[in-house]
Amino acid sequence: MVNADDFGMSQVVNTGIIRAVQNGVVTTVAVVANGAAFEEACCFARQHARMSTGLHLNLTQGKPVLPPSDIATLVDTRGRFYNKRAFITGVLSGRIHRAHIEAEVMAQAARMAQQALPITHLNSHHHVHSLPSVAAIATTCALRCGAGWIRTISMPTMRIFRVGGMKALIHHLVTAWMMQRREIDGGKLHSAPRFCGFELATARDKWRALSGILQHLPTGQHELMCHPALLSGAGGELRQNDETAALCDPRLPQIIREKKITLISADGAAVQSF
């Protein structure tokens, strides 16, 4: 399962994801319900029904779906979400109220449902659904929406959450992971045994990173996270251009054939073969 996060975040992100779906190996997308290009993303998704559409919960960037006054602890004085670091510390300290997180999460799911799009899987911006309070809410949301798949992070958490109190944070994350595993092991939700994609996100040479991941996949089901976009500029923007190019590289079909890799959707169905 090759999932493109951030669908709907902006027009340039949408353009890159659409290209990676049409010309590359992306099989599923995760939609940002409060993104600036949300409607455009939903329109494309409705036209490509075979492509699994998930909900990409966003609690750390931009403006909420709900009025800021309804979720006051979740936003700053401008009515915008706190950044990742402030959100994590706010959740762990209790400053951000659980009820406000739950209200916004459910509002984002409802907004996507209004677009007549089934939510097949669930993950989150900056992986904040791996935090304890958010994990419980995200799991409940997935079950209510009929999503069959929820992302669980199986790589070292220090590479995801770089904030103070790391020992306590890791304890919280492990607790949250165990809670999600109970739902997964109980057959209510599914998750890939192996999650990968951080190495692709951080690599300078996107093709080398992507081909390396595919060349060394062990037997089993996997989720590969990606963030294609079409941008021009310096720094991170250029790397995202390279990621889109890597996902559409004409050398990929040969690797997929040689390694006998099957590209799947969130329900496990094969969606493309080479």
C-alpha positions, -999 to +999 in steps of 0.1 A: +000+000+000+016+032-012-002+061+006+002+098-003-005+120+027-017+156+026-042+153-003-061+185-002-035+205+017-029+228-013-032+229-050+005+221-057+004+192-033-028+179-051-010+182-085+019+161-073-003+135-058-026+132-088+005+128-110+018+100-087-016+083-088-020+085-126+016+079-136+032+063-106+028+038-078+005+056-054-025+035-046-042+053-017-045+089-006-052+105+028-073+136+026-069+167+047-104+179+055-093+214+065-069+218+036-071+248+012-076+225-017-100+200+000-128+202-026-104+197-055-090+166-039-125+152-032-135+158-068-105+138-081-112+110-056-148+107-067-136+103-103-112+075-093-133+052-072-108+024-072-083+046-053-088+042-016-094+075+002-085+079+039-087+107+064-055+125+072-064+141+106-048+175+109-044+191+143-011+209+138-013+231+107-037+257+095-072+264+106-097+240+121-130+229+106-149+240+137-151+276+149-120+283+170-142+294+199-156+259+201-122+244+206-103+272+223-075+251+239-067+236+205-058+269+187-037+300+193-050+336+196-052+338+158-076+308+157-049+285+141-036+252+153-005+251+173+026+236+157+036+200+163+058+206+193+033+229+211+005+204+204+024+174+218+034+193+249-002+206+253-017+172+250+008+156+275+004+184+300-034+184+297-035+220+286-053+209+254-086+195+263-095+160+251-130+171+243-117+197+219-096+172+201-125+148+198-148+175+185-124+186+158-115+150+148-152+141+144-159+174+125-131+166+100-145+131+095-180+145+090-168+170+064-153+143+044-184+122+047-204+151+033-184+148+001-198+112-004-163+097+000-159+065+020-131+066+046-112+034+041-082+043+063-070+068+088-037+085+097-026+119+108-005+149+100+028+147+120+015+113+132-001+128+163-027+100+164+001+080+180-003+101+212-024+085+239-054+108+241-054+112+203-050+075+197-082+067+215-101+093+196-086+084+163-094+047+168-130+055+178-133+078+147-120+050+124-145+025+138-174+049+135-165+058+099-161+022+089-124+026+081-107-008+080-071+004+083-053+027+108-017+036+106+006+023+134+041+036+136+067+008+140+098+029+136+117+045+165+095+073+179+125+096+185+126+102+148+090+114+148+086+134+181+116+154+190+105+171+222+116+172+258+108+144+283+115+117+258+114+088+282+079+097+294+068+104+258+080+071+246+061+054+275+029+072+264+034+063+227+039+026+236+007+027+257-012+042+228+003+017+203-008-012+226-044+003+228-046+005+190-032-031+187-061-044+208-085-031+182-064-044+154-058-078+169-095-080+177-103-078+140-120-044+141-091-026+124-062-035+103-027-022+102+004-030+081+029-051+101+056-028+087+054+010+081+081+027+061+086+061+045+106+082+069+137+072+050+121+085+018+109+117+034+144+126+047+166+113+019+183+137-005+183+111-032+147+101-034+151+075-062+178+057-043+158+057-011+126+045-028+143+018-049+162+007-018+129+003+002+113-018-026+144-039-032+146-049+005+110-054+015+105-086+035+076-109+028+043-095+041+020-065+039+035-030+042+025+006+041+048+031+024+041+067+032+049+094+007+044+131+001+045+139-036+041+176-047+050+197-076+069+228-063+097+249-074+122+265-051+150+257-027+155+233+002+125+210+011+105+220-020+131+206-043+131+173-024+094+170-028+098+175-066+123+147-065+099+125-045+072+129-072+097+121-099+108+090-079+073+077-075+067+080-113+101+068-123+099+044-153+124+020-137+098+012-109+078-014-129+109-036-134+117-036-097+081-044-088+080-073-113+114-087-102+105-085-065+070-098-071+055-069-053+017-064-055+004-028-051-027-028-030-054-005-017-065-001+019-087-032+017-059-054+005-071-057-031-046-055-059-050-023-078-021-024-103+002-049-118+032-046-141 
